[in-house]
Amino acid sequence: MRTLGTGAMSRASGLSLKALRLYEANGLLLPAEVDPRTGYRRYGDAELARARSIQALRRAGLPLERVRDLIEAPPERLRAELGDWWSAEREAFAMRSQVVDVVADATGRAFLDPAASAAVAGRVHRTGRAAQKLATITRRVEQDELVPTAIADVIELRGHLAEHDAGPLATHQLVFHDPVGSGLAGSIESAVPYTGSCDPAGEIVLRAEPATEFVAIDVTAAELVYPALLRFYDALAHAADAHGGAIGAPRELYEHPWSTVPGAIVATIAVPIAAERLDPAPGAGSTLVP
């Protein structure tokens, strides 16, 4: 089993050094071992999976006391309580009608303004991902169920992988096999890449994904707002057509630490395309990310 020092644990989990110290002090996240002479801390795969679960719940906005309560909850309770919490959050937001009006107006301009559409199209680039093994859960959800369901499923997947000594990677993705909207349920696959070996269990399916090329757009936290983010999917659909058409479902790749800092990239929206056997121009070409 691999072990991580404090700095490596911070980078792999997305939690700051301050957060690691705080969560250790309050018993929420303890290291696997502490050297009694030097005080040097080491973390294993189980602690890393727990840290990423804590980070996901905090990123969603849950207060620390709710995180402490839910981090040990079985998947069914976690999913149910996250759904209830998300519904309450949506209701509270809806009550602030002036904010909703501003968002709706901005969304309309984004879809209708030719200059805004051209700006989005200009952000499309080609990229690639190496072959990888994925642990996945697929469900049919509507838009208002998407966020809490995906968070709960990613936490369940990371926990399952850690329990079987398979190394869940720091990334995850959501694959949209069907469109999803308000009142429109679609098939959504939550997936966590991993190393090592593991067995499927219950709703958890293991699959191998080949090396894949994409047309893609990197987005910030402020841009990951439904329905405004649909303009990115529209731009990628047009870009995929220019490359012979999409060869798979669109997806959101979460490969960066979450940040609300303006301009910070938090996700990549991507559509798979067929590989092109072309010699790239000097300095150009696809980016292959393991």
JOLIN-V943129 format. One record per backbone hydrogen bond with DSSP energy under -1.0 kcal/mol. CO is the residue of the C=O (numbers start at 1). NH is the residue of the N-H. E is the energy in kcal/mol with one decimal. If there is no record, write none. Layout:
# JOLIN-V943129
CO&NH&E  CO&NH&E
This chain:
# JOLIN-V943129
4&43&-2.5  5&9&-2.6  6&10&-2.2  7&11&-2.1  8&12&-2.5  9&13&-2.2  10&14&-1.9  16&20&-2.4  17&21&-2.1  18&22&-2.4  19&23&-3.0  20&24&-1.8  21&25&-2.3  22&26&-2.0  23&28&-1.6  23&29&-2.0  24&27&-1.2  33&42&-2.3  35&39&-2.7  40&35&-2.6  42&32&-1.5  42&33&-1.7  43&4&-2.7  44&48&-2.1  45&49&-2.6  46&50&-2.0  47&51&-2.6  48&52&-2.4  49&53&-1.7  50&54&-2.5  51&55&-2.6  52&56&-2.1  53&57&-2.2  54&58&-2.6  55&59&-2.5  56&60&-1.7  57&62&-2.0  58&61&-1.1  63&67&-2.0  64&68&-2.5  65&69&-1.4  66&70&-2.5  67&71&-2.4  70&73&-1.5  74&78&-2.6  75&79&-2.7  76&80&-2.1  77&81&-2.9  78&82&-2.3  79&83&-2.1  80&84&-2.1  81&85&-2.5  82&86&-2.7  83&87&-2.1  84&88&-2.0  85&89&-2.2  86&90&-2.4  87&91&-2.2  88&92&-2.3  89&93&-2.2  90&94&-2.5  91&95&-1.5  93&96&-1.2  95&97&-1.9  96&99&-1.2  96&100&-1.7  97&101&-2.5  98&102&-1.6  99&103&-2.4  100&104&-2.8  101&105&-2.3  102&106&-2.4  103&107&-2.5  104&108&-2.3  105&109&-2.1  106&110&-2.0  107&111&-1.8  108&112&-2.1  109&113&-2.6  113&117&-2.1  114&118&-2.4  115&119&-2.0  116&120&-2.0  117&121&-2.4  118&122&-1.9  120&123&-1.6  121&124&-1.4  125&216&-3.0  127&214&-3.2  128&289&-2.1  129&212&-2.4  132&209&-3.1  133&194&-1.9  134&207&-2.6  135&192&-2.5  136&205&-2.9  137&190&-2.7  139&188&-3.4  141&186&-2.5  142&145&-1.5  145&149&-2.0  146&150&-2.7  147&151&-2.4  148&152&-2.3  149&153&-2.4  150&154&-2.6  151&155&-2.2  152&156&-2.3  153&157&-2.7  154&158&-2.5  155&159&-2.4  156&160&-2.3  157&161&-2.4  158&162&-2.5  159&163&-2.2  160&164&-1.2  161&166&-2.7  162&165&-1.6  167&195&-1.9  172&254&-3.0  173&191&-2.6  174&252&-2.4  175&177&-1.1  175&189&-2.6  181&143&-2.0  181&184&-1.5  184&181&-2.4  186&141&-2.3  187&177&-1.8  187&178&-1.0  188&139&-2.5  189&175&-2.8  190&137&-2.0  191&173&-2.4  192&135&-2.4  193&169&-2.8  195&167&-1.3  201&204&-2.7  205&136&-3.3  207&134&-3.3  209&132&-2.3  212&129&-2.5  213&273&-2.5  214&127&-2.1  215&271&-2.4  216&125&-2.4  217&269&-2.6  219&266&-2.5  219&267&-1.5  223&225&-1.7  225&229&-2.1  227&230&-2.0  228&231&-1.6  229&232&-1.4  229&233&-1.1  230&234&-2.3  231&235&-2.0  232&236&-2.2  233&237&-2.1  234&238&-1.9  235&239&-2.0  236&240&-2.8  237&241&-1.8  238&242&-1.4  240&243&-1.3  240&245&-3.0  241&244&-1.5  250&176&-2.6  251&270&-2.7  252&174&-2.2  253&268&-2.1  254&172&-1.6  261&264&-2.4  267&219&-2.7  268&253&-3.2  269&217&-2.3  270&251&-2.4  271&215&-2.2  272&247&-2.2  276&278&-1.7  281&284&-2.8  287&128&-3.4  289&130&-2.2
